[in-house]
Amino acid sequence: MFKKMVDSGHEKIIYCYEPSAGLKAIIAIHSTILGPAVGGCRVRKYKDESEALFDVMRLSKSMSIKNAAANLGYGGGKSVIIADPVKEKTPEMLIAFAKAVDSLGGLYYTAPDSGITQDDMNLICRHTKYAMGKDEIEGGLGFRNSNMATAYGVYLGIKAGVKIRLGIENLSGVKVAMQGVGNVGECLVELLYNNGAEVIVSDLDQSRIDEITKRFDVKVVDPNAIYDVDCDVFTPAALGGSINKNTIPRLKCKLVVGPANNQLLDDSDADLLAQRGIYYIPDFIVNCGGVTIGTGEISGLTYEEAFKKIDVVYDNIFEIDSIAKTRGITTNQAALELAWARINAGRNKKS
């Protein structure tokens, strides 16, 4: 365990167990150099404890990088509850988890992730002040606002990428192939469609497709066919790992920009994209809108004030582009350098 923590740079791994509530959870605090660790809670039926530990450590490290790149003034953390979110999750379990978070005294702020509903988050927030994501009635900023904020960051990423790669100032007539139209994806379709983009979508869930086509005049393709769409921008907005050595040769786009976490199956996939002349903007640079709204909630900002902070995405992309071109490295490497430079600057200030 300690070797894993040293190798990944984690500060703390906390195991939370409350048998009376059926709680088995892990909280991973990767870094508090820039401020308290912030990251969502995921409820999932992992096959075993080692899988849950791997997931929470990987995700918490990603949050450190994402939060640093977005200049939020917070570190990175994540938590997982080992349970089936449909069959096993209970209010008692969530309350026990909230109390575990509260016992850390603000070292870690939790937030919604997969398996957590708005009602769940409201309940958690009633039992600890170290949480974000409650709805407006409860005094928070709500899930819908968070989804649109995440979509807005990706929208800015697409705008910046189109300007860099295609030399175009707006999205009118730009073809975007979107893989997945969940809550964030639907918000992104709205932003793209309203700004003149031509949107092609796919999703494994037909009900999501039905909802999107009721609202917008978009083209629909089979989920497997989305990789073969001739487009300007390919937007992964579903599960991670969809950009890999098997799918990259099929892509007929000029840019890859999307909200899906960990969309590269391997870091070397960034090199494969570059070799094909496909401009890649890393997910952790553009999908920071949700956590930006969440940390704004913690800081007592209004929605408008917090939303304005997402504009950093646009400027970050041009800075990353400059680093990549100057150093002769991929945009993925440049984005990581940008984030780690900000973390290290914070470390130097503390020392």
C-alpha positions as CSV (number, residue, x, y, z in Angstrom):
1,M,0.0,0.0,0.0
2,F,2.7,2.5,1.0
3,K,4.7,1.8,-2.2
4,K,1.5,2.5,-4.2
5,M,1.0,5.8,-2.4
6,V,4.6,6.8,-3.0
7,D,4.5,5.9,-6.7
8,S,1.3,7.8,-7.2
9,G,2.1,10.8,-4.9
10,H,-0.9,10.3,-2.6
11,E,-1.0,11.9,0.8
12,K,-3.7,9.8,2.4
13,I,-5.9,6.8,1.8
14,I,-8.8,6.4,4.2
15,Y,-10.8,3.2,4.5
16,C,-14.3,3.8,5.9
17,Y,-16.3,0.9,7.4
18,E,-19.6,1.1,9.2
19,P,-21.2,-2.3,9.4
20,S,-24.5,-1.1,10.8
21,A,-25.0,1.0,7.7
22,G,-23.4,-1.4,5.2
23,L,-20.8,1.2,4.4
24,K,-17.5,0.2,2.8
25,A,-15.8,3.2,1.3
26,I,-12.4,4.5,0.4
27,I,-11.4,8.2,0.3
28,A,-8.2,9.0,-1.6
29,I,-6.6,12.3,-1.0
30,H,-4.0,12.9,-3.6
31,S,-2.8,16.4,-3.0
32,T,-3.7,19.3,-0.7
33,I,-0.8,21.5,-1.9
34,L,-3.1,24.0,-3.6
35,G,-6.0,23.7,-1.0
36,P,-8.4,21.1,0.4
37,A,-8.9,18.0,-1.8
38,V,-12.0,18.1,-3.9
39,G,-13.6,15.3,-5.9
40,G,-16.7,13.3,-6.3
41,C,-18.1,10.2,-4.7
42,R,-18.7,7.2,-7.0
43,V,-21.0,4.4,-5.9
44,R,-20.2,1.2,-7.8
45,K,-20.3,-2.6,-7.2
46,Y,-16.6,-3.3,-7.7
47,K,-15.5,-6.9,-8.1
48,D,-13.2,-6.5,-5.1
49,E,-11.4,-4.0,-2.9
50,S,-8.3,-3.8,-5.0
51,E,-10.3,-2.7,-8.1
52,A,-12.0,0.0,-5.9
53,L,-8.6,1.1,-4.6
54,F,-7.1,1.3,-8.1
55,D,-10.1,3.4,-9.3
56,V,-10.2,5.8,-6.5
57,M,-6.4,6.4,-6.6
58,R,-6.5,7.0,-10.4
59,L,-9.4,9.3,-10.2
60,S,-8.1,11.3,-7.3
61,K,-4.8,12.0,-9.0
62,S,-6.7,13.1,-12.1
63,M,-8.6,15.6,-9.9
64,S,-5.4,17.1,-8.7
65,I,-4.3,17.7,-12.3
66,K,-7.8,19.0,-13.4
67,N,-8.2,21.4,-10.4
68,A,-4.6,22.7,-10.8
69,A,-5.1,23.4,-14.5
70,A,-8.3,25.2,-13.9
71,N,-6.7,27.4,-11.2
72,L,-9.4,26.6,-8.7
73,G,-7.3,26.8,-5.6
74,Y,-8.1,23.3,-4.5
75,G,-6.3,20.0,-4.5
76,G,-7.4,16.6,-5.7
77,G,-9.3,13.8,-4.0
78,K,-12.0,11.2,-4.8
79,S,-14.1,8.6,-2.9
80,V,-15.8,5.4,-3.8
81,I,-18.6,3.5,-2.0
82,I,-18.4,-0.2,-2.7
83,A,-22.1,-1.0,-3.4
84,D,-24.6,-1.5,-6.1
85,P,-26.1,2.0,-6.6
86,V,-29.5,0.5,-7.4
87,K,-29.8,-2.5,-5.1
88,E,-27.6,-1.8,-2.1
89,K,-27.4,2.0,-1.7
90,T,-29.4,3.2,1.3
91,P,-29.9,6.6,3.1
92,E,-28.1,5.1,6.2
93,M,-25.1,4.2,4.1
94,L,-24.9,7.8,2.6
95,I,-25.3,9.3,6.1
96,A,-22.5,7.1,7.4
97,F,-20.3,8.2,4.4
98,A,-21.1,11.9,5.1
99,K,-20.0,11.5,8.7
100,A,-16.8,9.9,7.6
101,V,-16.1,12.8,5.3
102,D,-17.0,15.2,8.1
103,S,-14.5,13.5,10.5
104,L,-11.7,14.7,8.2
105,G,-12.4,18.3,9.1
106,G,-12.3,19.8,5.7
107,L,-9.3,18.0,4.3
108,Y,-11.6,16.6,1.6
109,Y,-14.8,17.9,0.0
110,T,-17.0,15.3,-1.6
111,A,-19.3,15.8,-4.6
112,P,-21.6,13.8,-6.9
113,D,-20.3,11.2,-9.3
114,S,-21.8,8.1,-11.0
115,G,-24.2,6.3,-8.8
116,I,-25.1,9.5,-6.8
117,T,-28.5,11.2,-7.4
118,Q,-29.5,14.8,-6.6
119,D,-31.5,13.5,-3.6
120,D,-28.4,11.5,-2.4
121,M,-26.3,14.7,-2.6
122,N,-28.8,16.7,-0.7
123,L,-28.8,14.1,2.1
124,I,-25.0,14.0,2.2
125,C,-24.9,17.7,2.5
126,R,-27.2,17.7,5.4
127,H,-24.7,15.6,7.4
128,T,-21.5,17.3,6.5
129,K,-20.5,20.8,5.5
130,Y,-17.6,19.4,3.5
131,A,-19.7,18.6,0.4
132,M,-20.9,20.3,-2.7
133,G,-23.6,19.7,-5.3
134,K,-26.9,20.1,-3.4
135,D,-29.8,21.6,-5.3
136,E,-31.0,25.2,-5.3
137,I,-33.8,24.5,-2.7
138,E,-31.1,23.3,-0.3
139,G,-28.9,26.3,-1.0
140,G,-26.6,24.9,-3.6
141,L,-26.2,25.1,-7.3
142,G,-27.6,21.8,-8.4
143,F,-26.9,19.0,-10.9
144,R,-28.4,20.7,-14.0
145,N,-26.2,23.7,-13.5
146,S,-23.2,21.4,-13.1
147,N,-23.9,19.5,-16.3
148,M,-24.3,22.7,-18.3
149,A,-21.1,24.1,-16.8
150,T,-19.2,20.9,-17.8
151,A,-20.6,21.2,-21.3
152,Y,-19.7,24.8,-21.5
153,G,-16.0,24.1,-20.8
154,V,-16.0,21.5,-23.6
155,Y,-17.7,24.0,-25.9
156,L,-14.9,26.5,-25.2
157,G,-12.4,23.7,-25.9
158,I,-14.0,23.0,-29.2
159,K,-14.1,26.7,-30.1
160,A,-10.4,27.1,-29.2
161,G,-9.4,23.9,-31.0
162,V,-11.3,24.9,-34.2
163,K,-9.5,28.2,-34.2
164,I,-6.1,26.6,-33.7
165,R,-6.5,23.7,-36.1
166,L,-8.9,25.1,-38.7
167,G,-8.4,28.8,-38.4
168,I,-12.1,29.4,-37.9
169,E,-13.5,31.9,-35.4
170,N,-17.0,30.4,-35.0
171,L,-18.7,27.0,-35.1
172,S,-21.1,27.7,-38.0
173,G,-21.1,24.7,-40.2
174,V,-18.5,22.8,-38.2
175,K,-19.3,19.1,-38.1
176,V,-19.2,17.5,-34.6
177,A,-19.6,13.8,-34.1
178,M,-20.6,13.1,-30.5
179,Q,-20.2,9.7,-28.9
180,G,-22.7,9.6,-26.0
181,V,-25.5,12.1,-25.2
182,G,-26.0,11.7,-21.5
183,N,-26.7,14.7,-19.2
184,V,-23.5,16.5,-20.1
185,G,-23.8,15.5,-23.8
186,E,-27.3,16.8,-24.1
187,C,-26.2,20.2,-22.7
188,L,-23.3,20.2,-25.2
189,V,-25.5,19.4,-28.1
190,E,-27.6,22.4,-27.1
191,L,-24.6,24.7,-27.0
192,L,-23.2,23.5,-30.3
193,Y,-26.6,23.4,-32.1
194,N,-27.4,26.9,-31.0
195,N,-24.1,28.2,-32.3
196,G,-24.5,26.8,-35.8
197,A,-22.6,23.5,-35.6
198,E,-23.8,20.4,-37.5
199,V,-24.1,17.7,-34.8
200,I,-24.0,13.9,-35.4
201,V,-24.8,11.8,-32.3
202,S,-24.8,8.2,-31.1
203,D,-25.7,6.5,-27.9
204,L,-26.2,2.9,-26.6
205,D,-29.4,4.1,-24.8
206,Q,-32.2,4.7,-27.4
207,S,-34.2,6.8,-24.9
208,R,-31.3,9.3,-24.9
209,I,-31.4,9.5,-28.7
210,D,-35.2,9.9,-28.6
211,E,-34.8,12.8,-26.2
212,I,-32.2,14.6,-28.2
213,T,-34.0,14.2,-31.5
214,K,-37.1,15.7,-30.0
215,R,-35.2,18.9,-29.1
216,F,-32.7,19.3,-31.9
217,D,-32.3,18.6,-35.6
218,V,-29.3,16.2,-35.4
219,K,-28.2,13.2,-37.4
220,V,-28.1,9.9,-35.6
221,V,-25.7,7.0,-36.4
222,D,-25.2,3.6,-34.9
223,P,-22.8,3.6,-31.8
224,N,-20.1,1.6,-33.6
225,A,-20.4,3.8,-36.7
226,I,-19.6,7.0,-34.9
227,Y,-15.9,6.5,-35.3
228,D,-16.3,6.4,-39.1
229,V,-18.2,9.7,-39.4
230,D,-16.5,12.3,-41.7
231,C,-16.4,15.3,-39.4
232,D,-14.3,18.2,-38.1
233,V,-14.5,17.3,-34.4
234,F,-14.9,13.9,-32.7
235,T,-16.3,14.4,-29.2
236,P,-16.1,11.4,-26.7
237,A,-18.8,12.0,-24.2
238,A,-19.4,8.5,-22.9
239,L,-17.1,5.9,-21.3
240,G,-13.3,6.3,-21.0
241,G,-10.8,4.5,-23.2
242,S,-12.7,5.0,-26.5
243,I,-9.7,6.6,-28.2
244,N,-7.2,3.8,-28.6
245,K,-5.0,2.0,-31.2
246,N,-8.1,0.2,-32.6
247,T,-10.3,3.3,-33.0
248,I,-7.8,6.0,-33.9
249,P,-7.2,4.6,-37.5
250,R,-10.9,4.8,-38.1
251,L,-11.3,8.5,-37.1
252,K,-12.0,10.9,-39.9
253,C,-11.7,14.1,-37.9
254,K,-9.3,17.0,-37.4
255,L,-9.8,17.4,-33.7
256,V,-10.7,15.2,-30.7
257,V,-12.2,17.2,-27.9
258,G,-14.8,15.9,-25.4
259,P,-16.0,15.6,-21.7
260,A,-15.4,11.8,-21.2
261,N,-12.9,11.1,-18.5
262,N,-9.7,9.2,-19.4
263,Q,-10.7,9.0,-23.1
264,L,-7.3,7.9,-24.1
265,L,-6.9,4.2,-23.3
266,D,-3.1,4.8,-23.0
267,D,-1.0,7.9,-23.0
268,S,0.8,6.7,-26.1
269,D,-2.6,7.1,-27.9
270,A,-1.8,10.9,-27.9
271,D,1.2,10.1,-30.1
272,L,-1.0,8.1,-32.5
273,L,-3.4,11.0,-32.8
274,A,-0.5,13.4,-33.5
275,Q,0.9,11.0,-36.1
276,R,-2.4,11.2,-38.0
277,G,-2.5,15.0,-37.7
278,I,-5.5,14.9,-35.3
279,Y,-5.3,17.7,-32.8
280,Y,-6.1,16.5,-29.3
281,I,-7.3,18.6,-26.3
282,P,-7.1,16.5,-23.1
283,D,-10.4,15.8,-21.2
284,F,-9.0,17.2,-17.9
285,I,-8.5,20.6,-19.5
286,V,-12.0,21.0,-20.8
287,N,-14.3,19.0,-18.5
288,C,-13.6,21.1,-15.4
289,G,-16.9,23.1,-15.4
290,G,-18.7,20.9,-12.9
291,V,-15.9,21.0,-10.3
292,T,-15.6,24.8,-11.0
293,I,-19.3,25.3,-10.1
294,G,-18.9,23.0,-7.1
295,T,-15.9,24.9,-5.6
296,G,-17.8,28.1,-6.3
297,E,-20.6,26.7,-4.1
298,I,-18.0,26.0,-1.4
299,S,-16.7,29.6,-1.7
300,G,-20.2,31.1,-1.6
301,L,-20.1,32.4,-5.2
302,T,-23.2,32.9,-7.2
303,Y,-23.8,30.6,-10.2
304,E,-22.9,33.5,-12.6
305,E,-19.6,34.2,-10.7
306,A,-18.6,30.5,-10.7
307,F,-19.6,30.0,-14.3
308,K,-17.4,32.9,-15.4
309,K,-14.3,31.1,-14.0
310,I,-14.8,28.4,-16.6
311,D,-13.4,30.8,-19.2
312,V,-9.9,29.8,-18.1
313,V,-10.4,26.7,-20.4
314,Y,-10.1,28.8,-23.5
315,D,-6.9,30.6,-22.4
316,N,-5.4,27.3,-21.1
317,I,-5.7,25.7,-24.5
318,F,-3.7,28.4,-26.3
319,E,-1.1,28.2,-23.5
320,I,-0.9,24.4,-24.0
321,D,-0.7,24.8,-27.7
322,S,2.3,27.2,-27.3
323,I,4.0,24.7,-24.9
324,A,3.5,21.8,-27.3
325,K,4.9,23.7,-30.3
326,T,7.8,25.2,-28.4
327,R,8.9,21.9,-26.8
328,G,8.0,19.6,-29.7
329,I,5.7,17.5,-27.5
330,T,2.1,16.4,-27.7
331,T,-0.7,18.5,-26.4
332,N,-1.4,15.8,-23.8
333,Q,2.2,16.1,-22.5
334,A,1.9,19.9,-22.6
335,A,-1.3,19.9,-20.6
336,L,0.2,17.7,-17.9
337,E,3.2,20.0,-17.8
338,L,0.9,23.0,-17.3
339,A,-1.0,21.4,-14.4
340,W,2.1,20.1,-12.7
341,A,3.9,23.4,-13.0
342,R,1.0,25.0,-11.1
343,I,1.1,22.3,-8.4
344,N,4.9,22.7,-8.0
345,A,4.5,26.4,-7.8
346,G,2.1,25.9,-4.9
347,R,4.6,23.5,-3.3
348,N,7.4,26.1,-3.6
349,K,5.3,28.7,-2.0
350,K,4.6,26.5,1.0
351,S,8.3,25.5,1.5
